[in-house]
Amino acid sequence: TAWLQARRRLEIEHALRGALEQEEFSLAYQPLIDLADGGVCGMEALLRWHHPELGPCAPGEFIEIAEATGDIVAIGEWVLREACRQAAAWEASGLCFGRMSVNVSAVQLRDPGFTQRVLLACADTGWPTARLELEITESALLLDTDALWECFGALERAGVALAVDDFGTGFSSLSYLSRFPVGRLKIDRSFIAGLESDGTGRAVAVTRAII
């Protein structure tokens, strides 16, 4: 019911306030596979949250709330630093995997100090900026402000790559793709999941068009 949903939202909002300090967050790492040779060409850091009372909370449930409260800025910085730290540790141990991808919220991009924090995280952890990729949503490109252009420009000069996540479900403007320094598109799973069972061929056609 609506009442239960509202109560759940309030519980999550309250629990988020101390989650970072209580070290309730963790990262799971998903390998990125090169289809040409089957090798691992990168890793994607995925945020996980387990609250002692609420239990496991799905990102789709708490990320939006964290964005609304502004907590996503501090959480996002922790994710970035932890992912870079782990990447550097794997590299030091002899594990070669290419780039590390980290999801970034549009709220983080609006923060004036975001670019500096990204570069500082790489410097402090010893992870090369050229091997860091930030994944943004299509909605983040809608900001299209001078500050966003300055942010993307500074990241590009530092060698940080940009990718668009869940491509095909949001604004999907080709003009934005031609203007911003985006190097990779992640086609939304709703298209990929239906490729084999698509009797009309529409999912196949759309996926080919994106490629």
N, C-alpha and C positions, 0 to 999 in steps of 0.2 A: 504494500500500500504506500501511498504518498507519505503518510506519517512515519512509517518505518524507514523509508528512503531518506527522509529529512533527518531522522534520528541518527541513522548510520553516517550521514554526511557530517553531522556535528561531532560524532564520536571520532571520526577520522581526523577532522580539523583539529580537535583538541589533542589527539594523540600525536599528530605531526609536530607539534610545538617542541616536544622533547626527544623526538625520535633520533635526531642526528647526534645529540649529546649522549644519549643512551646506547649509541652504536647499534641501532636496530636495523640499519641498512646494510646490504651486501650487494655484490656484483656477480652476475653470472656472465660467462663469456661464450659467445657463439662464433664458431669458426666461419670464415668466408671462403668458399671453395672456388678455385679457378676451374671452370668447366673444360678448359683446353687440356689440362694435364692432371686434374684431380687433386692438385696440391692446395695447401692452405695459403691464401694470399693476404689474409688479414683476420682480425678479431673484432667483434662488436661487443661492447660492454652494455649489459642489460641490468637495470636497477631492480632490486628486489627488497621488499620490506616485510618483516615479520614482527608484529607487535605481540608482547607477552599476553595480552588480554584479548585483543581483536583477532589474533592469529595472522595468517598470511593475507596480505592485502595486494590485490592485483594492480599493476601500474595504471591500467585503464580506469581504475577506481580512485586512486589517490593523486595521480599527477595533476589532473584538472583542478583538484582542490588546492594542491600546493601552489599552482600557478595563480589561483584566485587570491590566496593569502600572501603571496610573495615569498613563501618559504622555498620555492623552487630555485631561487638564486643561490642560497647557501647549500642546498642539497645538490644542485647542479655542479657547483664548484667542487664539492666533495667527490662526486662521481668522476669528474675530469681528473682530479689529482690522483684518486685511487686507481683509475684505469691507466694513467701514465706511469704510476709507480709500479703497478703489476707488469706492465709491458716492459719497462726497463729491467725489472727483476728477471723476467723470462729471457730477455735478450742476454743478460749477464750470465745466465745459466746455460746458454747455447741453443735456446729454442728460437728458430727463425720463422717468422710468420708474416712479415710485411707490416701493414699499417694497423693502427688501433682506431676504431670508430666509436664515437661517443655522441649520443643524442643530445640535442640542445633545444631548449624551449624558446619560443618567441619572446617570453618575458625576460629571459637572460639576455637576448640580443638587444633589448631596449635599455639594458643597464649600461651606463656610460663607461664603466670600468671593465666590461666583459673581455674585450680584446687583450688588455693588459694582464688580466688574470689567466687567460689561456696561455699566453707566452710565458708568464711567470711559473705556471704549473709545469710546463715543459722544461724550463730551465732548472727548477728546483728538483725535479725527479730525474733529470738527465735523459728525457725522451725527446728525440729530434722532432721539431715542428713539421718537417717534411714527411714524417710517418704518422702524423695525426690527422684524422678526418672527422669533421663535425657534421652530423646529420641533422638537417633542419626540415621542418614541415613546409608544405606549399603555402600555408597561411602566413608563415613567417615572412615570406617574400612580399606579402601585401603591405607590410610596414612601409617599404619603399621610401625611406626618409634619408636625409643627408647623413644622419648618424649611422644608419645601416650601411650606406655606401662606404662611409669611412671605415666602419668595422670590417666589412668584407675586403676592402682594399688593403687594410693593414694585415689581415690574416693571409691574404694571397701573397703579399710581399714577403711574409715570413715563411711561406711554403705550406701553410695549413690548407688541406683540401676540404672542399665542401660537397656535400651530397644532399639530394632531396629525398626524404623518406616518404613512403606510402604514395608514391607518385600515381596520379590518375584519379584520386578520390577528392581532391580539393580544387584549387583554382585552375591549375594546369595551363597556365598561360605560356605559350612559346616565346612571347616577347620578353617575359621575365627571365626565361632561361638563356636568352641571347644577351641579356644585359648584365646579369650577375655571374660571377666566376664559379659556376657550378660545374663540377667535373663528373658527377655520377648521378644516375637516377635509380632509385629502388622502386621497381614496379610493385604496386600493392598486391598483397597476397590474394585478394578477391579475384584478380585476373588469373594469377598463376594456378590457383587451386582448381579452377574450372577448365583448364586447358585440355585434359584428357577426356573429360566427360561432356565437353561442350558440343552438343549436337548441331547447333546453328552455326558454329564457327565464329561467333562474334567475339568471344574471349581471345581466340587465336588472332583474329584480325586486329583487335585493339592492341594486343601485346606486340604484334609485329609492327604496328604503326608507331608505338612508343619507341621500340628498338631502332 
